[in-house]
Amino acid sequence: MKRKKLFLLIFISLFCGSIFAQTTVYKGVVTDAEYNTPVAYAAVYLEKGAVGAVADNVGSFSLEVPD
């Protein structure tokens, strides 16, 4: 019985932790400033942080940033 309660307590605490671990997703397209054409495989990153992404072949990217 104690084991079952301990397992349930651990499961609930892990589940609640994942609910509060929110992230914000930024999506966009990298374009050339002069010609306004998409830039394929461009690196996109935050200046102050270790979060980054690489654009696809049409310049689209999706950046997931923890809150």
LOKE-25630 format. One record per residue: residue in one letter; z, y, x of N, C-alpha, C in turn. Coordinates in steps of 0.1 Angstrom, whole numbers, plus 2048, in hexadecimal, padded with zeros to 3 digits. Layout:
<pts>
aZYXZYXZYX
...
</pts>
This chain:
<pts>
m8007F480880080080080080D809
k80880C81480881881C7FB81A823
r7F48108277E781182D7DD817824
k7DE8138177D481980D7D782880B
k7E382C80B7E683A8097E2842816
l7E483C8217E084382E7D184482E
f7CA83A82B7BB83B82A7B6845821
l7BC8468157B985080B7BC85E810
l7C78608167CA86D81C7C0871826
i7BC86882F7B386C83A7A586F833
f7A186782A79486982379487781C
i79E87A81579F88780E79F893818
s7A68918237A789C82D79989E833
l79289483678589583C77B89B832
f77C89782677389D81B7768AB819
c7828AF8197858BE8177818C6823
g7828C182F77D8C883A76E8CA83A
s7678C18357588C38357548CD82A
i75C8CF8207598D981575A8E781B
f7648E98237678F682975E8F9835
a7588F083B74F8F28477428F7842
q74190383E73490983872B90E843
t71E90E84171591484A70B91D842
t7059268496FA92E8436ED92B84A
v6E39298426D69268476CC932846
y6C79358516BD9408526AF93A854
k6A693E84C69893984D68E94484F
g68494285667A94D85866E94885F
v66595286265994F86A658959875
v65695388165495C88D64696088E
t64496E88E63697388F63597C89B
d62897E89F6259878AA6259958A5
a62C99E8AC62D9AC8A86209B38A7
e6179B08B060A9B88B06009B38A6
y5FE9A68A55F49A089C5FA99A88F
n60799A88E60D99488260998687F
t60797E88960397088860F96788C
p61095B88661C95388961C94E898
v62894D89D6299498AB62F93A8AB
a6279318AF62A9238AF63491F8BA
y63E9178B76489128C065091C8C8
a6539278C165B9328C766A92E8C6
a6719328D068092F8D068793A8C8
v6909378BF6989408B76A693D8BA
y6AE9478BD6BD9448C06C59518BD
l6D294F8BB6DB95A8B96DF9608C7
e6E096D8C86E49738D56F196F8D9
k6FB96F8D070996B8D470C95E8CD
g7089538D370B9468CE70293B8D4
a70692F8D16FE9248D66F691E8CC
v6F19258C26E99208B76DB9258B9
g6D291B8B86C491E8B96BB9148B2
a6AE9188B26A490F8AC6979128B2
v68D9098AF67F90B8B467690B8A8
a66E9158A766491689C65A90B89D
d65590889164B8FD89163D902894
n6328FA8916258FE89561F90A88D
v62690E88262191A87B62C92587B
g63592488563F92F88764B92F87E
s64D92587565892486D66491E874
f67092487167C91F87768791E86D
s69291686F69E9168676A9915871
l6B391E86F6BE9208796CB91E871
e6D39148746DF91186D6EB917875
v6F292086F6FD92787670A92586F
p71491F87772191D87072892B86D
d72F92B86273693785D742939865
</pts>
